């Protein structure tokens, strides 16, 4: 049984460790349980109980353990056990649930979600209280579809990843391969072109996914983070906002959907597309029955999904708040209103 404090491994998962770690990986973690070690030291200790065929086999084993989130490399080139949150993220994305019972799956997701909420609760509450956002902390904010193109002009590289929220929670059937990350330190994501990244975002929007930019600045003042295509059923930022009652601050809301114009044909697509169910249709009788969409402005988060789904462009998005990256958006030609 692994009892390594720095791994933050939940106790209820002990009987299921063989689903997450291979036997040699468990030996590796036991070796690193007390102190970080250099590569040569690890090999020597492993050889006391295991026969490794060649140096190359050991190198591949160690690199694989790094990619899989089993261990991490420190700045001094020593290695230590990785936080289990990192291992779970990789496992859920690329390895699947295998034969984990539903009860354990639910516990694991609850554990992961609670950690996310605890990690970001302070920042979310500060934003709601009106405190200024720290540009060097990655925060989520809704961006409109036309702003994504402007944002992407500021990003040099793009990496496609599955959505970890939908991979873990699994409350909907929306597409999973939709997360566009701007860095790939583990070398796991699929590097794609700017054009391909934009196509993926547009397709995600057609499928009713919101564009949530997880943005911050790195030490060089460059934009870092990711562009997530979120659903309201699985995604952690929306779970946090609901639990902490910070719906307009996590992700940050910058737009407000306006009442439909006269070009509205009462098709009801905006009602079906709204991820939060805050658009309804009211009956108005004037010669004949008509179902007029009504948007609850107090509950609207400004994701723009209703506007992009309107076949007549009858819903406009009014800007009510400025992004930390507003100047960059403006320089790239993003407008303040969007129809499609």
N, C-alpha and C positions, 0 to 999 in steps of 0.2 A: 504494500500500500504506500503510495506516495504521500509524504507529509512535508512539503516544501513551501514554506510560508510565502516566499516571493512569487510563487506561481498563482496564488489566489484560487486554488482549486476548490470548488464546492464539495463539501463532505458527501452529499448524496450521490455524487458521481463516482465514488471510489469503486463500486462493483462493476463499473462499465468502462474502466480505463483502457481495456484492450481494444475498445472501439475507436479510441483516439490516439493511442501510442502503440507502436510495435515493440516487441520484447527488447530489442537492442536499444531502442530509444528510451525505454524505462531505465535500463542500466545506465545509459548516458546521463539521464536526469538525476539518478541516485549519486553518481560520481560528482555531479556539479551541485549537489544539495547544499553544501556548506560554504564553498568558496568558488569564485570564478577560476577557470584554468585555461592555460594556453593549449593550443592544438597538440603539441608534442606530449604534454602531460596527459591529455585525454586519451590519446592513442595508447600510451604506455599502460594506463589503468585498465582500458578495455581489453588489451591483449592478455591481461592476467586471467581473464575468464572466457575470452572469445578469440577465435582465430580469424584475422582479417587477411584476405588473400594477397593484397598488395597496397602500397601507399595510395594508389589511385582509387581503390575501393573505399578506403577510409575517407579520402577527400570527397568523393561523391556522397557518401553517407552523411558527412557533416554538412555539406551544402544543401542536401535534401532536408535535413533537420532544420536548417535555417529557413528555407522556403516554406516549410510546413508549419512554422510557428512553434516548433518544439523548443528551440534554443534561440538566443540572440547573441550577436557579436558586440562587444563593448569597444569603446574608443581605443583601448590599449591592446586590442586584438585578442583579448581573453573572451571566454564564452561563459554564459550562465543560463539557467532555465528561463524560458519566456513566460510571461504572464499568460494564464490559460485563456483569457479573453481573446488574445491574438490567435492562439491555437484553435479555439472554437470558431472564430471568424473564418479562418481558412478551411476548416473541416466542413462547416455548413455550406460554404460557397462551392467547394470542389470535390468533396468526398461523399456527401450524402448522409442520410440518417441511418443507413444499414438496418440493424435490428434493435435500435433504441426504442423502448416502450413509449407509448404516447405520454404516459404520466411523467417520465423522465424528460422527454422532449419539452413538455410544458414547463416543468421546473427549471430547465436550463434556459429557456427563453425568458421566463420571469426573472431569473437571476441576471441575465444579460441586460434586459431592459432596465431593471432597477439600478444596475451599475451605470448605465448611460444617463439615467435621470439624476442620480447622485452627482455624477461628474459635471453636469451642465446646469443643474438647478440654480446655482448661485448666479451664474451669468444671465440666465433667462429672467430671473426675478429682478436683477439689476436693470435689465433693459426695460422691463415693465415699469419700474420705478422712475424711469427717465434718465438713468445714468448713461454716460457716453460709452459707445462701443469701443473696445480695444481693437485697433486694426490688426494687431499681431496675434489675435486669437481667432481661430476659424469659427465663424458663426453661419447658420443657415439663413437664407433670405429668398423669398419668392422672386423670380425673374420672369418677365414675359418672353414669349417666344422670339420676338425680334431683338430683344436684348441679348439673347444667347449668342446670336451671330456676332454682335459687337464684342461680347465678352471673349469669345473664342479667338478673336483677332489679337487679343493680348496674351494668348497662351501658346508657347512654342511646341509642346508635345501633348499627345492625348493617348490615354490607355483605357481600353474597354474592360470593365469588370462586371460580373453579375451583381445584382443588388443584394447586399447581405441581409437587409431587413426582410425582403420577401423570401429569401432562401431560408431564413430562420423561422419567421412567424408563419408564413404560408396561408394567410387568411384570404387571399384572392388569387385569381388566375392571370393577372397582368404579366406582361413580358418581364423576364428576369435580367437578361443581358442588356442593361440600360445605363449603368453607372459609368460616367466619363471622368476618370481621375487625371490629374495634371502631373502626377509623378508616379514612379513605380520602383521604389527602393529595393523591393525583393525580387524584381524581375519576373513577376507573375502575370501581370495584365497583358492584353494584346495591344501592341502599339498600332494605332490607326491614324489616318490622315484627318486633317481639320474638316474636310468635306464629308468624310464618312461619319465623323463624330456629329456633325450637324444633321445629317440624314437620320441618324439614330434618334436624336432628340426630337426631330419633327415627327417621326413614326411613333415615338412614345407619346407625344402630345395627341396625335390622332387616336391613340388607344386610351386616352383619358388620364394620362399621367402628368402630374404637375412638375414644373421645372423649379427645383430647389438648389440654389447655388450655395455650396458650403465653401465660403471664401475667407481668406485672411492674407496677410502679407508675410513673406519670409524675411530673414535678416537683411536681405539685399533690397527690400522694398518691392519685390515682385509678387504678383498674385499667385497664391498656392491654394490647394484644396481640390474641389471636384464639382461637377455638375450632376446632381442626382435627379432622376425622374421618378417622382414619388407617388404612391397611392395613399389614400387615407386609412386603409385597413391595416397595413403592416408596418409602415415606416416609423422608425423610432422618434424622429422629431415631432411627429403629430401625436404619438402616444404620450410624449412628455408634455406637450402643450395642453392636452386634454386633462392630464392628471394634475398639473400645476396651475391650470387656469391662466395660461399665458398665450392664448390662441393667436394673438396678433403680434407676438414678439418672438415666437420660436416655432417656425421660421418667421423672420421679420417681414411684416406686411408693408408694402409700399404703394399699393394700388387699391382702388375700390371699383367694383363693377357698377355701372350706371344702369338705370331702368331702360328697358328696350325702347328703341326708337319706333317710329311709325312703320318702318320697313319690316318689323317683326311679323312673321307669318304664323305664329302660335304653334309651331311644330313640336315644341316640348323637348327639343334636344338639349337645351341648356339645363333643364330640370334633371335629365338623366345623367348629364356629364358632371354636374357639381359634386365634388368629392365629399362635401360636408352636408349635403341635403338642405341647403339654406335657400334654394329657389323653388317656389311652388307656383301652381297655376290657379288663378281665380276665375270663376265664371262671371262674365259680364254679358248681360242680355241687351242688345240694341238691334232689334229686328231678328237676330238669331244668336245662338249660344256661341261664345268665343272663350277660349282658355288663354288668359293673359298672364305671362310669367311675371312673378313678383319676387324681387331680390331683397333679402333681409340684410340691409346695409350694416347693421350692428354686428352681424355674424360673418360677413364677407371677409375673407382673408386676402383677396386680391391675387389669387393664383392665375387667373385669366383663362382657365379651362372652358368656362362658359362662352367667352368671347371667341376663342379659336374654333369652337364647335358650332357657332351660329352660321348657317348657310347664307344668311342675308347680311351679315356684318352689323346686326342691329344692337349689339351690346358693345359699348365702349368702356375702356378702362381708364379711370381718372387717377393721376398720380397724387398721392397724399403724403408721401415720405421720400426722403432721399437716401440712396444707397451710399455706402462707404466708397463705392467705385463709380459713382454717378459721373464724375468728370471723364473717366475713361470711356464709359458708355457713350457720352455725348460726343467725344472726339471721334468715336468710331461710327457715328451717324445713327444711333438708336433714337427713335422718336418717343414722345411721351404718351402716345395713344396707340392702341393696336386694335385691329378688327380681326385679322387672321394671323 
